[in-house]
Amino acid sequence: MKKQFIMGILTAALGVTAFGGDLANSHQVNASQRIKVIKTAKLAGADYHVTGGYLYSTKQLTKRIHNAKNYRQTRFFSNRVVTIQRANGHRAKYQYVISRNGRIFGWIWQGDLKKLPDKQSSKTNSNQSSGGSSISSTKAEQSATDDSDATSQKTDNPISNFSLSDYRASFLKYLNQERATRGLQPYTEDSNLDALAQLRSTQIVTHFAHEDDQGNIIAEELAGQFNVDDFGAECLAQNFWDSDSTSDSVARKDVHEYIYNDADSNWGHRDILLNADLKTIGMGATLHEHTGGFMGTWTAADFGY
């Protein structure tokens, strides 16, 4: 059987969208305008809906990358704001936002954001009004919101909530459940592929791609160092991480996105995860602060024949 390398990537950096419409929008930045960054500050993290306007690629608002009207129902998170000054001396504040699935992000004028009620505060207020105790309320909330067979428990500290071993166990569990429903043999975890995937998860923090600058397949080039002689495929993803996240929830989201929301990569991930010829798998995950100021998990899955 001829081995074929298959690539799949869930990229957070989507292609540039061509925008039309109102060129006289007061928040559009003309190329001739010079933007000076006055101050960058962190905010208490909160969720928002966008009401209009545009998302820009940089603090200097150099390029429109998304028309916000297309994402009015999307839940965004933000914890960073920048104050900019235009050439005419006028100042404005822009916040960095990222969608909860980690795929849409950029800088948007603060006036185009609508802050959403804090989820935890809403739950607490609801429980207090119903007369429930804090202990019973907490248990009820966990029971109502935890719809997965989580192997890691939520804590107040999102960093301490991360577990590589939990991620691996959950990813393999959810993936093999999907394969079983289709009559496919389960993947077998391979420790050598695990080591390779873990290295790849650290590399994609700064180079989110399968290939290096010379066009070589990075994982394929590294495979020999990890005694992997039957390398066949790779999937990469990035996820948003906050106090609601668990290693289990990230793994579950990865498998679901790969199989059911993969049109942007022409279903490349789906083909890998449901491939009948590939037999072994290794998984890696790294928790790291994104350049946008939020915590994210960078995950890799590498496969062998």
Phi and psi in degrees as a GROMACS rama.xvg file:
@    title "Ramachandran Plot"
@    xaxis  label "Phi"
@    yaxis  label "Psi"
@TYPE xy
-77.475  126.671  LYS-2
-83.2946  138.714  LYS-3
-129.89  128.915  GLN-4
-78.8444  132.07  PHE-5
-117.815  135.166  ILE-6
-112.554  143.613  MET-7
-148.152  133.931  GLY-8
-141.846  125.384  ILE-9
-91.3571  93.273  LEU-10
-88.5747  138.488  THR-11
-82.9691  -18.3959  ALA-12
-95.7551  90.1381  ALA-13
-73.8711  160.701  LEU-14
-62.8769  153.807  GLY-15
-67.103  133.09  VAL-16
-97.4825  135.361  THR-17
-80.9218  123.136  ALA-18
-105.974  145.626  PHE-19
-123.517  -153.915  GLY-20
94.026  -143.807  GLY-21
-75.8227  97.3598  ASP-22
-75.362  -8.04352  LEU-23
-94.9432  8.46039  ALA-24
-53.4491  131.752  ASN-25
-68.3668  -14.078  SER-26
-105.335  7.0271  HIS-27
-79.3621  140.593  GLN-28
-103.976  117.387  VAL-29
-72.6141  153.695  ASN-30
-60.5768  -28.5957  ALA-31
-77.8674  -16.1713  SER-32
-76.3324  138.271  GLN-33
-101.42  127.544  ARG-34
-106.288  126.246  ILE-35
-109.961  127.2  LYS-36
-82.5882  117.444  VAL-37
-88.3118  -44.5173  ILE-38
-158.322  140.549  LYS-39
-120.037  132.947  THR-40
-141.006  155.536  ALA-41
-91.4976  147.131  LYS-42
-115.985  162.502  LEU-43
-64.6529  126.864  ALA-44
-58.8279  136.293  GLY-45
-152.015  161.812  ALA-46
-98.0322  150.118  ASP-47
-142.131  158.146  TYR-48
-109.083  146.835  HIS-49
-91.4068  145.201  VAL-50
-110.032  -10.648  THR-51
164.927  -165.934  GLY-52
80.3151  -156.541  GLY-53
-137.285  154.488  TYR-54
-100.719  134.141  LEU-55
-111.63  155.749  TYR-56
-77.529  -27.4468  SER-57
-136.733  168.895  THR-58
-62.4323  -30.0757  LYS-59
-80.3512  2.35791  GLN-60
56.8127  42.6624  LEU-61
-75.668  -26.341  THR-62
-149.315  130.596  LYS-63
-74.3538  132.048  ARG-64
-119.417  -19.1958  ILE-65
-148.188  143.163  HIS-66
-91.1127  114.147  ASN-67
-62.4916  -25.3039  ALA-68
-61.8937  -18.9837  LYS-69
-80.6175  -5.19628  ASN-70
-130.925  32.9243  TYR-71
-68.1764  -21.9423  ARG-72
-97.359  -0.189067  GLN-73
-83.1334  138.57  THR-74
-89.7003  120.839  ARG-75
-110.129  150.709  PHE-76
-111.987  145.418  PHE-77
-147.042  138.887  SER-78
-143.644  21.5747  ASN-79
-143.801  138.723  ARG-80
-133.682  146.325  VAL-81
-126.401  139.894  VAL-82
-101.659  124.47  THR-83
-119.24  157.418  ILE-84
-125.462  129.053  GLN-85
-83.6906  171.8  ARG-86
-60.9343  -27.8467  ALA-87
-84.4633  4.50144  ASN-88
91.0548  -11.203  GLY-89
-72.1409  140.161  HIS-90
-108.697  153.734  ARG-91
-151.987  157.689  ALA-92
-112.04  134.489  LYS-93
-124.582  139.773  TYR-94
-109.681  146.152  GLN-95
-86.9465  124.503  TYR-96
-123.381  151.625  VAL-97
-140.516  136.406  ILE-98
-68.3672  155.195  SER-99
-63.1465  -21.5327  ARG-100
-91.0199  3.05898  ASN-101
76.3814  10.9108  GLY-102
-104.625  -19.2151  ARG-103
-121.978  124.921  ILE-104
-155.045  161.53  PHE-105
159.63  -176.154  GLY-106
-97.7234  132.394  TRP-107
-135.624  145.113  ILE-108
-57.7669  134.215  TRP-109
-57.7539  -31.2905  GLN-110
-69.5285  -12.9208  GLY-111
-97.0384  15.2466  ASP-112
-116.201  140.92  LEU-113
-120.219  115.161  LYS-114
-70.2841  136.27  LYS-115
-96.3602  152.613  LEU-116
-58.8903  142.052  PRO-117
-64.6443  128.428  ASP-118
-63.4355  -42.0955  LYS-119
-68.7331  -39.5344  GLN-120
-63.9777  -41.0856  SER-121
-61.8199  -41.2135  SER-122
-64.9223  -43.5832  LYS-123
-62.3475  -46.2614  THR-124
-61.8543  -40.4392  ASN-125
-63.4367  -42.9576  SER-126
-68.9307  -37.6157  ASN-127
-64.9707  -39.6859  GLN-128
-69.1389  -23.9745  SER-129
-90.5476  -0.918554  SER-130
83.8496  10.5099  GLY-131
-76.878  148.873  GLY-132
-74.0148  161.536  SER-133
-64.329  -34.9441  SER-134
-71.2606  -49.1533  ILE-135
-66.5611  -32.9049  SER-136
-65.3114  -42.2664  SER-137
-61.7438  -44.1252  THR-138
-63.5755  -40.1539  LYS-139
-64.3731  -41.1376  ALA-140
-63.2105  -43.9307  GLU-141
-63.7109  -40.4808  GLN-142
-65.9818  -37.7219  SER-143
-77.3706  -30.3696  ALA-144
-100.145  -19.9388  THR-145
-90.6729  92.6483  ASP-146
-98.7879  14.4935  ASP-147
-121.832  160.568  SER-148
-83.8495  71.1321  ASP-149
-68.7254  139.072  ALA-150
-101.242  -6.13863  THR-151
-127.639  138.151  SER-152
-89.8507  149.584  GLN-153
-74.0149  144.951  LYS-154
-134.184  171.582  THR-155
-71.3298  -21.3713  ASP-156
-101.278  108.24  ASN-157
-65.0713  -24.9893  PRO-158
-73.1434  -44.3422  ILE-159
-68.2898  -13.4381  SER-160
-80.641  -6.13824  ASN-161
-90.0815  132.96  PHE-162
-140.393  120.32  SER-163
-64.9081  -43.5568  LEU-164
-63.7301  -37.9521  SER-165
-65.2119  -42.0428  ASP-166
-59.4194  -47.5425  TYR-167
-61.529  -46.6122  ARG-168
-62.731  -41.137  ALA-169
-71.6657  -42.4684  SER-170
-59.4041  -47.1273  PHE-171
-64.2499  -39.3819  LEU-172
-61.818  -51.2947  LYS-173
-66.8877  -37.9768  TYR-174
-64.1988  -47.041  LEU-175
-69.9362  -25.245  ASN-176
-64.0854  -43.4954  GLN-177
-63.6601  -40.8056  GLU-178
-67.4973  -37.9066  ARG-179
-63.7029  -37.8526  ALA-180
-66.7833  -15.7122  THR-181
-109.798  10.4966  ARG-182
73.3721  22.0585  GLY-183
-97.5517  149.31  LEU-184
-68.0404  145.805  GLN-185
-69.8268  151.293  PRO-186
-72.181  148.23  TYR-187
-109.312  129.407  THR-188
-71.691  136.744  GLU-189
-121.059  125.064  ASP-190
-64.276  -32.2372  SER-191
-68.5822  -41.805  ASN-192
-67.3427  -34.2365  LEU-193
-58.2515  -45.8271  ASP-194
-64.9383  -40.8334  ALA-195
-63.7481  -46.5562  LEU-196
-63.9106  -36.6557  ALA-197
-65.6423  -41.4501  GLN-198
-61.7346  -43.0374  LEU-199
-62.4541  -35.1896  ARG-200
-65.8302  -29.3318  SER-201
-78.1058  -32.4155  THR-202
-71.8044  -35.3211  GLN-203
-75.5051  -6.4616  ILE-204
-60.7168  -37.3767  VAL-205
-110.558  -14.2044  THR-206
-141.699  86.296  HIS-207
-83.7916  77.4921  PHE-208
-161.589  159.304  ALA-209
-81.3115  -28.5813  HIS-210
-108.232  151.632  GLU-211
-85.6353  -175.585  ASP-212
-65.7916  -18.7735  ASP-213
-94.4536  1.91672  GLN-214
87.5281  7.73792  GLY-215
-80.949  143.793  ASN-216
-74.2662  111.934  ILE-217
-59.8871  -49.5527  ILE-218
-63.0178  -37.3483  ALA-219
-66.0855  -38.3863  GLU-220
-66.9681  -33.169  GLU-221
-86.4388  -16.4651  LEU-222
-53.6267  -42.6334  ALA-223
-60.8545  -32.371  GLY-224
-66.8279  -20.5706  GLN-225
-109.552  18.1561  PHE-226
57.6858  35.3331  ASN-227
-103.002  109.97  VAL-228
-109.749  6.36088  ASP-229
-130.912  37.1457  ASP-230
-63.1887  140.544  PHE-231
-135.716  -27.6532  GLY-232
-163.466  164.097  ALA-233
-150.296  141.589  GLU-234
-125.396  139.475  CYS-235
-128.099  146.401  LEU-236
-152.463  160.532  ALA-237
-130.997  139.057  GLN-238
-131.27  149.238  ASN-239
-73.1168  142.173  PHE-240
-130.87  125.118  TRP-241
-145.344  -166.884  ASP-242
-66.0917  -15.4996  SER-243
-88.1334  -8.77772  ASP-244
-83.7366  149.077  SER-245
-133.411  161.928  THR-246
-59.2124  -35.7944  SER-247
-64.9936  -43.7804  ASP-248
-66.8943  -35.2979  SER-249
-66.7608  -44.1387  VAL-250
-61.7274  -43.3638  ALA-251
-62.5942  -42.0572  ARG-252
-64.9493  -42.2241  LYS-253
-56.7482  -50.7606  ASP-254
-62.1337  -43.6225  VAL-255
-63.8112  -46.949  HIS-256
-62.9719  -43.057  GLU-257
-58.7033  -42.5554  TYR-258
-88.4716  -37.8694  ILE-259
-109.367  -18.0694  TYR-260
-125.782  45.632  ASN-261
-109.152  17.6553  ASP-262
-60.6699  -33.2824  ALA-263
-61.8878  -27.358  ASP-264
-105.346  22.2691  SER-265
57.4576  35.5732  ASN-266
63.186  26.6532  TRP-267
-62.8453  -42.0049  GLY-268
-64.889  -44.3833  HIS-269
-58.2135  -43.1212  ARG-270
-61.5519  -34.8249  ASP-271
-72.3762  -51.392  ILE-272
-64.5069  -28.3822  LEU-273
-108.494  23.9052  LEU-274
-76.6059  133.375  ASN-275
-83.4876  -17.6946  ALA-276
-89.9839  -32.8254  ASP-277
-71.1676  140.105  LEU-278
-121.357  -32.9439  LYS-279
-119.752  159.042  THR-280
-145.168  148.084  ILE-281
-132.263  144.515  GLY-282
-129.527  141.996  MET-283
-136.475  151.383  GLY-284
-152.447  135.725  ALA-285
-130.409  130.697  THR-286
-93.7697  125.659  LEU-287
-153.029  150.389  HIS-288
-77.5564  124.927  GLU-289
-69.727  154.753  HIS-290
-60.5736  -21.4512  THR-291
-79.2717  -3.6111  GLY-292
98.4753  4.90756  GLY-293
-111.374  159.965  PHE-294
-83.3823  141.386  MET-295
-142.185  155.368  GLY-296
-104.406  133.773  THR-297
-111.58  115.634  TRP-298
-121.69  147.39  THR-299
-134.968  143.397  ALA-300
-129.157  123.287  ALA-301
-117.613  142.473  ASP-302
-125.633  151.463  PHE-303
-131.23  161.946  GLY-304
